[in-house]
């Protein structure tokens, strides 16, 4: 899926895709995402002023990142939501150039990482007058970074994406069934929405 800021790339990308890829445009986020059986996504639409949105663009990610980390822990995945103050250290540790064209090519506060700051869960949002759409994507299995890099015209970035990301299955040492994780995540999101005080 092309990011919100990548519509101008559509024609060039269409010339590189084949039958393995269906090109879509997402309304949230700025970088491209390659979805597939390795990813479980969640979308939550909240009205403006909802307590879970916090008081800033960054704060609204906190609960969702922490919720993902807690849910992953149930499946034996050790990870945490990256607080804003840890972001400079994480970027320095990665010591790699930014890949602004790929959602999983960089880090933002409250995205979920392992101890080496490798990204497992990406977060994005879209704000409209009717509310705020929060979107998350968790890498349960190994993503096909080669395919994404080829389609987007950046084959040289495959190694960088592989170093900056890790799958939940790799950390857990076993396959994590998408249906089981999606069910647990939906339950956790529902619980969070139920517990949130009325706006």
C-alpha positions as CSV (number, residue, x, y, z in Angstrom):
1,X,0.0,0.0,0.0
2,X,1.3,3.4,-0.9
3,X,1.4,5.9,1.9
4,X,-0.7,9.0,2.2
5,X,2.1,11.2,0.7
6,X,3.0,8.8,-2.2
7,X,0.2,9.2,-4.7
8,X,2.6,10.8,-7.2
9,X,4.5,7.5,-7.3
10,X,1.6,5.4,-8.4
11,X,2.4,5.4,-12.1
12,X,6.0,4.4,-11.6
13,X,5.1,1.7,-9.1
14,X,2.4,0.3,-11.4
15,X,5.1,-0.3,-14.0
16,X,7.1,-2.4,-11.6
17,X,4.4,-4.6,-10.0
18,X,3.4,-8.0,-11.2
19,X,0.7,-10.5,-10.3
20,X,2.1,-10.9,-6.7
21,X,1.1,-7.4,-5.8
22,X,-2.2,-5.4,-5.7
23,X,-1.5,-1.7,-5.4
24,X,-3.6,0.2,-2.9
25,X,-3.4,3.7,-1.4
26,X,-3.9,4.1,2.4
27,X,-5.2,7.2,4.0
28,X,-2.9,7.0,7.0
29,X,0.9,7.2,7.3
30,X,3.5,8.5,4.8
31,X,5.5,5.4,3.8
32,X,4.7,2.3,1.8
33,X,3.6,-0.9,3.5
34,X,3.7,-4.4,2.1
35,X,0.9,-6.4,3.7
36,X,0.5,-10.1,3.5
37,X,0.1,-13.2,5.6
38,X,3.0,-12.0,7.8
39,X,1.1,-9.0,9.1
40,X,-1.9,-8.4,11.4
41,X,-3.4,-5.0,11.1
42,X,-5.8,-3.1,13.3
43,X,-7.8,0.1,12.6
44,X,-9.5,2.1,15.4
45,X,-11.7,5.1,14.7
46,X,-12.1,7.4,17.7
47,X,-14.0,10.7,18.0
48,X,-12.0,13.9,18.7
49,X,-11.6,14.4,22.4
50,X,-11.6,10.7,23.2
51,X,-9.5,10.1,26.3
52,X,-7.3,7.5,24.6
53,X,-6.1,10.2,22.1
54,X,-4.2,12.0,24.8
55,X,-3.3,15.6,24.3
56,X,-0.9,15.5,21.2
57,X,-0.3,13.7,17.9
58,X,2.3,11.6,19.6
59,X,0.5,10.8,22.8
60,X,-2.4,9.2,20.9
61,X,-0.1,6.3,20.0
62,X,0.9,5.5,23.5
63,X,-2.0,3.3,24.6
64,X,-2.0,1.4,21.2
65,X,1.7,0.7,21.3
66,X,1.6,-0.5,24.9
67,X,-1.5,-2.6,24.2
68,X,0.3,-4.3,21.3
69,X,3.4,-5.0,23.5
70,X,1.2,-6.5,26.2
71,X,-0.7,-8.7,23.8
72,X,2.6,-9.9,22.2
73,X,3.9,-10.8,25.6
74,X,1.0,-13.3,25.9
75,X,2.5,-15.1,22.9
76,X,6.1,-15.1,24.2
77,X,7.3,-12.0,22.4
78,X,9.5,-9.7,24.4
79,X,9.0,-6.2,23.1
80,X,8.0,-2.7,24.3
81,X,6.5,0.5,23.1
82,X,9.3,3.0,22.4
83,X,8.8,6.2,24.6
84,X,9.6,9.5,22.9
85,X,12.7,10.2,25.1
86,X,14.3,6.9,23.9
87,X,13.9,7.7,20.2
88,X,17.2,9.6,19.7
89,X,19.1,6.6,21.3
90,X,17.3,4.1,19.1
91,X,18.1,6.1,16.0
92,X,21.7,6.4,17.0
93,X,22.0,2.7,17.7
94,X,20.5,1.8,14.3
95,X,23.1,4.1,12.7
96,X,21.4,3.8,9.4
97,X,20.1,6.4,7.0
98,X,16.4,7.2,7.1
99,X,14.1,5.3,4.7
100,X,11.2,7.8,4.5
101,X,9.7,5.9,1.6
102,X,9.0,2.8,3.8
103,X,6.8,2.7,6.9
104,X,9.0,0.1,8.5
105,X,12.1,2.0,7.5
106,X,12.1,4.3,10.5
107,X,10.9,4.7,14.0
108,X,8.3,6.9,15.7
109,X,7.5,7.2,19.4
110,X,5.4,4.4,20.9
111,X,6.0,2.0,18.0
112,X,6.8,-1.5,19.3
113,X,10.5,-2.6,19.2
114,X,12.7,-5.4,20.6
115,X,15.7,-4.8,22.8
116,X,17.8,-3.9,19.8
117,X,15.2,-1.3,18.6
118,X,14.1,-3.5,15.7
119,X,10.6,-2.6,14.7
120,X,7.7,-5.2,15.1
121,X,4.7,-2.9,15.1
122,X,4.2,0.2,13.0
123,X,1.7,2.9,13.9
124,X,0.0,5.6,11.8
125,X,-3.0,7.9,12.0
126,X,-5.3,10.0,9.9
127,X,-7.2,13.0,11.3
128,X,-10.4,14.2,9.8
129,X,-13.2,16.5,11.1
130,X,-15.2,13.4,11.9
131,X,-12.5,11.7,14.1
132,X,-9.1,10.1,14.3
133,X,-8.2,6.8,12.6
134,X,-5.4,4.9,14.3
135,X,-3.8,2.1,12.3
136,X,-1.3,-0.5,13.5
137,X,0.5,-3.3,11.7
138,X,2.3,-6.1,13.5
139,X,4.9,-8.3,11.8
140,X,4.0,-11.8,12.9
141,X,6.2,-13.4,10.3
142,X,9.1,-12.4,8.0
143,X,8.0,-9.8,5.5
144,X,9.1,-10.0,1.9
145,X,11.3,-6.9,2.0
146,X,12.9,-7.8,-1.3
147,X,9.5,-7.6,-3.1
148,X,8.7,-4.2,-1.5
149,X,12.0,-2.7,-2.3
150,X,11.8,-3.9,-6.0
151,X,8.3,-2.6,-6.4
152,X,9.2,0.8,-4.9
153,X,12.4,1.1,-6.9
154,X,14.8,0.9,-4.0
155,X,16.4,-2.6,-4.2
156,X,19.5,-1.2,-2.4
157,X,17.4,-0.8,0.8
158,X,16.5,-4.4,1.3
159,X,19.4,-5.0,3.7
160,X,18.5,-1.9,5.7
161,X,14.9,-3.0,6.2
162,X,16.0,-6.4,7.3
163,X,18.3,-4.9,9.9
164,X,15.7,-2.5,11.2
165,X,12.9,-5.0,11.6
166,X,12.2,-8.3,13.3
167,X,9.2,-10.7,13.2
168,X,7.3,-11.8,16.3
169,X,7.9,-15.4,15.2
170,X,11.7,-14.8,15.3
171,X,11.6,-13.4,18.8
172,X,9.2,-16.1,20.1
173,X,11.1,-18.9,18.4
174,X,7.8,-20.3,16.9
175,X,5.0,-19.5,14.5
176,X,2.3,-17.2,15.9
177,X,-1.0,-17.9,14.3
178,X,-2.5,-14.7,12.9
179,X,-6.1,-15.7,13.9
180,X,-5.1,-16.2,17.5
181,X,-3.2,-13.0,17.7
182,X,-5.9,-11.0,16.0
183,X,-8.5,-12.4,18.4
184,X,-6.4,-11.5,21.5
185,X,-5.6,-8.0,20.1
186,X,-9.3,-7.4,19.3
187,X,-10.2,-8.4,22.9
188,X,-7.5,-6.1,24.3
189,X,-8.7,-3.2,22.2
190,X,-12.2,-3.8,23.2
191,X,-11.2,-3.8,26.9
192,X,-9.3,-0.6,26.5
193,X,-12.2,1.1,24.9
194,X,-14.5,-0.1,27.6
195,X,-12.2,1.0,30.4
196,X,-11.6,4.5,28.9
197,X,-13.6,7.2,30.7
198,X,-16.4,8.9,28.7
199,X,-15.2,11.8,26.7
